[in-house]
Amino acid sequence: MAALDTLAEHLGVRADRLTAFSSYDEGQLARLDTLLTGAMSAEDEQFEAGLEEALRFVPRPLRPAAKKILFGGSRG
């Protein structure tokens, strides 16, 4: 089942851990995968926005160092 393998990959688990979903057809699994990846992306965006908002409470001279800590130096 390709859709089950794709779902497992997106969830970061082995496909055999999702045997409970083996009775679902490819379309249902693809829909579940779409919903889950959308929810995970939205969660990531909200988390990042929360970190950005939290920086408002860091004194301005310390913000570059705080950004480096929070975001791993990937931002300026």
Secondary structure, 3 states (H helix, E strand, C coil): CHHHHHHHHHHCCCHHHHHHHCCCCHHHHHHHHHHHHHHHHHHHHHHHHHHHHHHHHCCHHHHHHHHHHHHCCCCC
